[in-house]
C-alpha cells in the first residue's frame, strides 16, 4: 500500500486526493507517508520520490 501512496504522491496528488483514489482516510495516507519517510530515512515527499526513482520503484510514467 505504501508503494501505491508513493506513486500517487509522485504525481503531485494531495493527501486528500490520494485518500479518495485508494479509498482511505487522509489520516491513513498521512500515516503511510510517515512510515515511508521513516523507512527510507527521508524528510519530504520529494526525497522519497527521488529515492524511489533511484531504486527503480518508480518510473518516469509515475511522474506528472
MDTraj code that builds the backbone (N, CA, C; nanometers):
import mdtraj as md
import numpy as np

residues = "UNK UNK UNK UNK UNK UNK UNK UNK UNK UNK UNK UNK UNK UNK UNK UNK UNK UNK UNK UNK UNK UNK UNK UNK UNK UNK UNK UNK UNK UNK UNK UNK UNK UNK UNK UNK UNK UNK UNK UNK UNK UNK UNK UNK UNK UNK UNK UNK UNK UNK UNK UNK UNK UNK UNK UNK UNK UNK UNK UNK UNK UNK UNK UNK".split()
xyz = np.array([
    [0.0827, -0.1193, 0.0000],
    [0.0000, 0.0000, 0.0000],
    [0.0868, 0.1253, 0.0000],
    [0.1998, 0.1164, 0.0679],
    [0.2883, 0.2322, 0.0747],
    [0.3432, 0.2686, -0.0629],
    [0.3705, 0.1695, -0.1463],
    [0.4186, 0.1980, -0.2822],
    [0.3093, 0.2688, -0.3614],
    [0.1841, 0.2268, -0.3447],
    [0.0721, 0.2933, -0.4117],
    [0.0632, 0.4393, -0.3693],
    [0.0775, 0.4646, -0.2398],
    [0.0733, 0.6011, -0.1871],
    [0.1899, 0.6813, -0.2443],
    [0.3085, 0.6222, -0.2483],
    [0.4257, 0.6918, -0.3003],
    [0.4084, 0.7266, -0.4480],
    [0.3536, 0.6349, -0.5259],
    [0.3319, 0.6613, -0.6687],
    [0.2353, 0.7774, -0.6892],
    [0.1291, 0.7818, -0.6106],
    [0.0333, 0.8913, -0.6244],
    [0.0912, 1.0223, -0.5730],
    [0.1730, 1.0158, -0.4699],
    [0.2401, 1.1358, -0.4200],
    [0.3369, 1.1881, -0.5257],
    [0.4018, 1.0980, -0.5981],
    [0.4958, 1.1373, -0.7028],
    [0.4258, 1.2144, -0.8141],
    [0.2984, 1.1859, -0.8345],
    [0.2206, 1.2575, -0.9363],
    [0.1772, 1.3956, -0.8885],
    [0.2062, 1.4264, -0.7619],
    [0.1705, 1.5575, -0.7089],
    [0.0351, 1.5628, -0.6412],
    [-0.0241, 1.4462, -0.6167],
    [-0.1551, 1.4422, -0.5515],
    [-0.1452, 1.4802, -0.4045],
    [-0.2484, 1.5464, -0.3554],
    [-0.2563, 1.5793, -0.2130],
    [-0.2963, 1.4551, -0.1341],
    [-0.2808, 1.4624, -0.0025],
    [-0.3234, 1.3500, 0.0823],
    [-0.4710, 1.3199, 0.0604],
    [-0.5513, 1.4245, 0.0475],
    [-0.6957, 1.4062, 0.0261],
    [-0.7221, 1.3344, -0.1058],
    [-0.6519, 1.3750, -0.2117],
    [-0.6693, 1.3103, -0.3421],
    [-0.6245, 1.1644, -0.3391],
    [-0.5122, 1.1388, -0.2730],
    [-0.4629, 1.0014, -0.2604],
    [-0.5640, 0.9169, -0.1838],
    [-0.6175, 0.9733, -0.0760],
    [-0.7169, 0.9018, 0.0051],
    [-0.8381, 0.8641, -0.0782],
    [-0.8871, 0.9569, -0.1584],
    [-1.0041, 0.9285, -0.2418],
    [-0.9734, 0.8217, -0.3456],
    [-0.8561, 0.8288, -0.4051],
    [-0.8172, 0.7325, -0.5087],
    [-0.8060, 0.5902, -0.4533],
    [-0.7520, 0.5791, -0.3298],
    [-0.7274, 0.4467, -0.2703],
    [-0.8332, 0.4049, -0.1689],
    [-0.9388, 0.4858, -0.1565],
    [-1.0469, 0.4568, -0.0615],
    [-0.9955, 0.4448, 0.0816],
    [-0.9134, 0.5430, 0.1209],
    [-0.8579, 0.5514, 0.2557],
    [-0.8962, 0.6856, 0.3158],
    [-0.8700, 0.7025, 0.4446],
    [-0.8882, 0.8335, 0.5060],
    [-0.7589, 0.9135, 0.4855],
    [-0.7699, 1.0461, 0.4844],
    [-0.6484, 1.1274, 0.4729],
    [-0.5482, 1.0991, 0.5855],
    [-0.5965, 1.0670, 0.7039],
    [-0.5060, 1.0345, 0.8154],
    [-0.4290, 0.9054, 0.7886],
    [-0.4931, 0.8096, 0.7247],
    [-0.4243, 0.6849, 0.6902],
    [-0.3153, 0.7123, 0.5876],
    [-0.3448, 0.7987, 0.4906],
    [-0.2441, 0.8370, 0.3916],
    [-0.1274, 0.9053, 0.4618],
    [-0.1583, 0.9948, 0.5542],
    [-0.0542, 1.0646, 0.6303],
    [0.0324, 0.9639, 0.7070],
    [-0.0311, 0.8638, 0.7651],
    [0.0428, 0.7603, 0.8387],
    [0.1323, 0.6803, 0.7440],
    [0.0803, 0.6442, 0.6265],
    [0.1611, 0.5711, 0.5285],
    [0.2821, 0.6543, 0.4868],
    [0.2606, 0.7840, 0.4623],
    [0.3725, 0.8704, 0.4241],
    [0.4751, 0.8791, 0.5366],
    [0.4292, 0.8881, 0.6601],
    [0.5209, 0.8894, 0.7739],
    [0.6024, 0.7615, 0.7808],
    [0.5360, 0.6485, 0.7576],
    [0.6078, 0.5196, 0.7566],
    [0.7107, 0.5149, 0.6439],
    [0.6727, 0.5660, 0.5269],
    [0.7642, 0.5699, 0.4129],
    [0.8870, 0.6540, 0.4481],
    [0.8633, 0.7732, 0.5022],
    [0.9741, 0.8624, 0.5379],
    [1.0682, 0.7951, 0.6373],
    [1.0112, 0.7303, 0.7383],
    [1.0930, 0.6633, 0.8393],
    [1.1734, 0.5475, 0.7801],
    [1.1086, 0.4658, 0.6994],
    [1.1763, 0.3501, 0.6406],
    [1.2886, 0.3907, 0.5464],
    [1.2668, 0.4997, 0.4713],
    [1.3661, 0.5426, 0.3734],
    [1.4682, 0.6394, 0.4317],
    [1.4406, 0.6912, 0.5500],
    [1.5311, 0.7866, 0.6119],
    [1.5298, 0.9219, 0.5426],
    [1.4124, 0.9637, 0.4982],
    [1.3976, 1.0918, 0.4291],
    [1.3025, 1.1812, 0.5082],
    [1.2981, 1.3095, 0.4692],
    [1.2169, 1.4048, 0.5444],
    [1.1073, 1.4707, 0.4611],
    [1.0966, 1.4351, 0.3324],
    [0.9961, 1.5008, 0.2491],
    [0.9480, 1.4081, 0.1380],
    [0.8375, 1.4472, 0.0760],
    [0.7852, 1.3720, -0.0383],
    [0.8866, 1.3699, -0.1509],
    [0.9486, 1.4853, -0.1749],
    [1.0456, 1.4963, -0.2837],
    [1.1606, 1.3980, -0.2642],
    [1.2141, 1.3923, -0.1433],
    [1.3224, 1.2980, -0.1151],
    [1.2755, 1.1544, -0.1321],
    [1.1537, 1.1249, -0.0882],
    [1.1004, 0.9897, -0.1004],
    [1.0838, 0.9510, -0.2469],
    [1.0347, 1.0440, -0.3285],
    [1.0174, 1.0176, -0.4715],
    [1.1535, 0.9952, -0.5381],
    [1.2505, 1.0795, -0.5070],
    [1.3849, 1.0615, -0.5640],
    [1.4444, 0.9271, -0.5245],
    [1.4262, 0.8885, -0.3988],
    [1.4744, 0.7595, -0.3504],
    [1.4067, 0.6464, -0.4301],
    [1.2743, 0.6573, -0.4473],
    [1.2006, 0.5559, -0.5231],
    [1.2450, 0.5465, -0.6674],
    [1.2765, 0.6596, -0.7281],
    [1.3257, 0.6601, -0.8667],
    [1.4625, 0.5924, -0.8758],
    [1.5510, 0.6245, -0.7824],
    [1.6859, 0.5655, -0.7827],
    [1.6813, 0.4146, -0.7630],
    [1.5876, 0.3672, -0.6817],
    [1.5765, 0.2241, -0.6529],
    [1.4954, 0.1489, -0.7587],
    [1.4331, 0.2198, -0.8510],
    [1.3545, 0.1551, -0.9544],
    [1.2121, 0.1230, -0.9128],
    [1.1689, 0.1744, -0.7979],
    [1.0312, 0.1520, -0.7525],
    [0.9339, 0.2394, -0.8286],
    [0.9832, 0.3510, -0.8793],
    [0.9035, 0.4446, -0.9573],
    [0.9711, 0.4624, -1.0922],
    [0.8894, 0.4958, -1.1920],
    [0.9444, 0.5247, -1.3242],
    [0.8986, 0.6631, -1.3682],
    [0.9470, 0.7073, -1.4813],
    [0.9073, 0.8393, -1.5305],
    [0.7570, 0.8453, -1.5577],
    [0.6941, 0.7317, -1.5842],
    [0.5488, 0.7286, -1.6044],
    [0.4717, 0.7573, -1.4767],
    [0.5378, 0.7409, -1.3613],
    [0.4739, 0.7684, -1.2335],
    [0.4779, 0.9172, -1.1974],
    [0.5516, 0.9949, -1.2771],
    [0.5642, 1.1388, -1.2509],
    [0.4628, 1.2149, -1.3358],
    [0.4320, 1.3389, -1.2937],
    [0.3327, 1.4171, -1.3726],
    [0.3831, 1.4535, -1.5106],
])
top = md.Topology()
chain = top.add_chain()
for i, resn in enumerate(residues, 1):
    res = top.add_residue(resn, chain, resSeq=i)
    for name in ("N", "CA", "C"):
        top.add_atom(name, md.element.get_by_symbol(name[0]), res)
traj = md.Trajectory(xyz[None], top)
